[in-house]
Amino acid sequence: MRNGPPFKKVVAVLLPAEKELRAVLARFADARFRHDLQPTGYSSRELEDVSYALCAMTGTQSVDQALVAADALLERLRADRAAATTTTQTLAA
């Protein structure tokens, strides 16, 4: 019998590249706009497909969750870029 803390499961998550995430967000916005403007069977399938891609890319189960996760990820990438720029400027000085 083990007398230590319980085993913690580590899960590796692949983060989407910023360019691909932005492209899927743009496709989602376009599909949503087109479907809201004039709903058809095609626009419904297109919105469903891009919604699935967005959820898969962000590891979420709903579009609302995916949009929140995408915003958080883009903010994290922006902050990482800003920190890298600051570090580079500091090293150059």
C-alpha positions as CSV (number, residue, x, y, z in Angstrom):
1,M,0.0,0.0,0.0
2,R,1.3,3.4,-0.9
3,N,1.6,6.2,1.7
4,G,2.2,9.2,-0.5
5,P,0.0,11.7,-2.3
6,P,-2.4,10.2,-4.8
7,F,-1.1,9.7,-8.4
8,K,-1.6,12.8,-10.5
9,K,-2.4,12.1,-14.2
10,V,-0.6,14.3,-16.6
11,V,-2.3,15.1,-19.9
12,A,-0.4,16.6,-22.8
13,V,-2.4,19.0,-24.9
14,L,-1.4,20.2,-28.3
15,L,-2.1,23.9,-28.7
16,P,-3.2,25.1,-32.1
17,A,-1.0,27.5,-34.1
18,E,-2.2,31.1,-33.9
19,K,-2.5,31.3,-37.7
20,E,-4.8,28.2,-37.9
21,L,-6.8,29.3,-34.9
22,R,-7.4,32.7,-36.4
23,A,-8.4,31.1,-39.7
24,V,-11.0,28.9,-38.1
25,L,-12.4,31.8,-36.1
26,A,-12.7,33.8,-39.3
27,R,-14.4,30.8,-41.0
28,F,-16.8,30.5,-38.0
29,A,-17.7,34.2,-38.1
30,D,-18.3,34.0,-41.8
31,A,-20.4,30.8,-41.6
32,R,-22.4,32.2,-38.6
33,F,-23.1,35.5,-40.5
34,R,-24.2,33.7,-43.7
35,H,-26.4,31.3,-41.8
36,D,-28.0,34.0,-39.7
37,L,-28.6,36.1,-42.8
38,Q,-30.1,33.4,-45.0
39,P,-30.3,29.9,-43.4
40,T,-30.1,27.0,-45.8
41,G,-29.2,23.4,-45.6
42,Y,-25.7,24.3,-46.9
43,S,-25.1,27.1,-44.5
44,S,-26.3,24.9,-41.6
45,R,-23.8,22.2,-42.6
46,E,-21.0,24.7,-43.1
47,L,-21.7,26.2,-39.6
48,E,-21.8,22.8,-38.1
49,D,-18.5,21.7,-39.7
50,V,-16.6,24.8,-38.7
51,S,-18.1,24.7,-35.2
52,Y,-16.9,21.1,-34.8
53,A,-13.4,22.2,-36.0
54,L,-13.3,25.1,-33.5
55,C,-14.4,22.8,-30.6
56,A,-11.8,20.2,-31.6
57,M,-9.1,22.8,-31.9
58,T,-9.8,24.2,-28.5
59,G,-10.6,21.0,-26.7
60,T,-14.1,22.0,-25.8
61,Q,-17.6,20.7,-26.3
62,S,-19.6,23.8,-27.1
63,V,-19.2,26.8,-29.4
64,D,-19.5,29.1,-26.4
65,Q,-16.7,27.3,-24.6
66,A,-14.6,27.2,-27.7
67,L,-14.9,31.0,-28.2
68,V,-13.9,31.6,-24.6
69,A,-10.9,29.2,-24.9
70,A,-9.8,30.7,-28.3
71,D,-9.9,34.2,-26.7
72,A,-7.8,33.0,-23.8
73,L,-5.3,31.2,-26.0
74,L,-4.9,34.3,-28.3
75,E,-4.4,36.5,-25.2
76,R,-1.8,34.0,-23.9
77,L,0.0,34.0,-27.3
78,R,0.0,37.8,-27.3
79,A,1.4,38.0,-23.8
80,D,4.1,35.5,-24.7
81,R,5.0,37.5,-27.7
82,A,5.2,40.7,-25.6
83,A,7.3,39.0,-23.0
84,A,9.7,37.7,-25.7
85,T,10.0,41.2,-27.2
86,T,10.7,42.7,-23.8
87,T,13.4,40.1,-23.1
88,T,15.0,40.6,-26.5
89,Q,15.1,44.4,-26.0
90,T,16.6,43.9,-22.6
91,L,19.3,41.6,-23.9
92,A,20.1,44.0,-26.8
93,A,20.6,46.9,-24.4
